[in-house]
Amino acid sequence: MATVKFEEALARLEAIVAELERGELPLDDSMRIFEEGIKLSKVCLKMLDDAERKVEILVKDKDGRRRTRPFELEGKSEAGSGNGDVED
């Protein structure tokens, strides 16, 4: 699939879902756009995974030097010790 922006891929995927939910397409057309939707969902997931790996938080260490560490979503840790609470 050609290079596409995340927002464009997501918008097309949402349009495909809406079109399929209407249920007005012939089977062949439904299968064709369903396949396109699967490909787009994989593209979007890869983009999100790549972005998550790139996000870093700038922090200062105990000596006052700046360093980076991987970003972790609140409530999500490698050990799975988050309490699941979400703050607004």
N, C-alpha and C positions, 0 to 999 in steps of 0.2 A: 504494500500500500504506500502511495506517495506520501512524502512528508506533509503532515497536517498538524495544525495547532490543536491543543487539547480541547479548547472551547468549541472549535468547529466540529471535532469528532464527537464530542458529547452532545452538541445540538443535533447533529445528524442522527445519532443513536436515539435520542429522545423522540425525534420525528418518526423514526422507524417503529419504535415501540407504539406510538400513538396510531400509526397507520395499521399496524398489525392488530391492535386492540379494537379498531373499528370493524375488522372482519369483512371488509368489502372487496378485498383483492382476490383474484383467481389464485388457486393453489400454487401454480408455477411462480407467479409474481411474489406471493407470500414467502415461498421458500428462498427465492433469490434475495429478497431484502432481509430475511432472517439471517441468511449466511453473511450478508454485509454487516448486519448488526453484531454478529458473533465476532467478526474480524475487528470491528470498531471497538467492541468492549475489551478485547485483548490489547489493542493499541492504547486505549485509555488507561487500562490497568498498568501496562508497562511504563507509561509516562508518569503515573502517580508513584509507582515504585521507584523510578529513577529520581523523581523530585524529592521523595522522602529521604533517600540516601544522600542527596546533595545538601539538604537543609542542615545547617550547623548553628549552634548558639555560641556567640562570642562571650567568653567568661574570663575572669581574672583568677590566676592561681594564688596560692598563699604568699608568694613572693611579689605579687602585684603585676606579674607579666600576663599579657593576654594570650590565651590559647583557645582552641576550639574543641568542642566535643560534639558527638552526634546528637541530633535532636530526638527527643522522645516525647510522644504525646502523653499528656497528663493521664494517669491511670493505666498507662501501658508501659511495662518494663520487660526487660529480658527475662527476669525471674517470675514475672506475672504477679507481682506483689501489690499491684494497684488495687485500691478499694472500690473502684468503679464509679465513685462520685464524680459528677461533672459540675463545675462551677460556671456560672454565667458571667 
